[in-house]
Amino acid sequence: MPNDRFYKTPEWEAMRIAVIRRHNWVCSQCGVLALGARKAGAPSPHVDHILSRKERPDLAMDPANLTMLCGPCHSRKTRRLDCPRTGHVTGADGWPVE
């Protein structure tokens, strides 16, 4: 959510870096090394709320509710949650997954 002020706070940025370091830049779902801009062609690291802020705002800054996903895994999770009726999830190549 690019316009969400929560993600622009110094507290979130510090937590984000701590979670990425805790996971050693490795996606918790697929295991890829997500170095983003640090290495050409590598996916970017995303810190994901396991239980959404909408669902559990009290856990927004709880490290136990945060995990690191690579960009593609985070996109798949977001699409799956945003489009539960269709359940369509596409891979990086644009084709449906499972």
C-alpha positions in Angstrom: 0.0 0.0 0.0 2.2 2.8 -1.3 0.1 5.6 0.2 -0.2 4.1 3.7 1.6 6.4 6.1 2.3 3.4 8.4 4.9 2.1 6.0 6.7 5.5 5.9 7.4 5.7 9.6 10.9 5.4 11.1 9.6 2.7 13.4 8.3 0.5 10.5 11.5 1.0 8.6 13.6 -0.1 11.6 11.3 -3.1 12.1 11.4 -4.0 8.4 15.2 -4.0 8.3 15.3 -6.1 11.5 12.9 -8.7 10.0 14.9 -8.9 6.7 18.1 -9.4 8.7 16.5 -12.0 10.9 15.7 -14.0 7.7 19.1 -13.4 6.2 17.5 -11.9 3.1 16.0 -15.4 2.3 12.3 -15.7 1.4 10.5 -17.7 4.0 8.2 -19.2 1.4 10.4 -20.2 -1.6 13.9 -19.9 -0.1 15.3 -17.5 -2.8 17.9 -14.9 -1.8 16.0 -11.6 -2.1 18.7 -9.0 -2.5 16.7 -6.6 -4.6 18.8 -3.6 -5.8 21.9 -5.1 -4.2 22.2 -7.7 -7.0 20.9 -7.3 -10.5 18.1 -9.6 -11.3 17.4 -10.6 -7.7 13.8 -10.2 -6.4 13.2 -7.5 -3.8 12.7 -8.3 -0.1 9.2 -7.6 1.3 8.2 -7.8 5.0 4.7 -9.3 5.2 2.2 -9.3 8.0 1.2 -12.9 8.6 -2.1 -11.8 10.1 -3.0 -8.6 8.2 -3.1 -5.2 9.9 -6.8 -5.0 9.0 -7.4 -8.3 10.8 -5.1 -7.7 13.8 -3.9 -4.1 14.1 -2.5 -4.9 17.5 0.1 -7.1 15.9 1.2 -4.6 13.3 4.7 -4.2 14.9 4.9 -7.6 16.5 8.0 -9.4 15.2 6.3 -12.8 15.6 3.7 -11.6 13.1 6.2 -10.5 10.5 8.0 -12.6 7.9 10.1 -11.9 4.9 8.9 -12.8 1.4 10.5 -12.2 -2.0 8.5 -9.8 -4.3 6.9 -12.7 -6.4 5.8 -14.6 -3.3 4.4 -11.5 -1.7 2.5 -10.7 -4.9 1.0 -14.2 -5.0 -0.1 -14.0 -1.4 -1.6 -10.6 -2.0 -3.5 -11.7 -5.1 -4.8 -14.8 -3.3 -6.1 -12.7 -0.4 -7.4 -9.9 -2.6 -9.1 -12.3 -5.1 -10.5 -15.1 -3.0 -13.6 -15.6 -5.2 -11.6 -16.5 -8.3 -8.6 -18.0 -6.5 -6.5 -17.1 -9.5 -2.9 -16.9 -8.8 -0.4 -16.3 -11.6 3.3 -17.0 -11.6 6.0 -14.6 -12.7 5.5 -15.9 -16.3 1.8 -14.8 -16.2 0.3 -18.3 -16.3 -2.0 -19.6 -13.6 -0.4 -21.5 -10.7 -2.1 -24.6 -9.5 
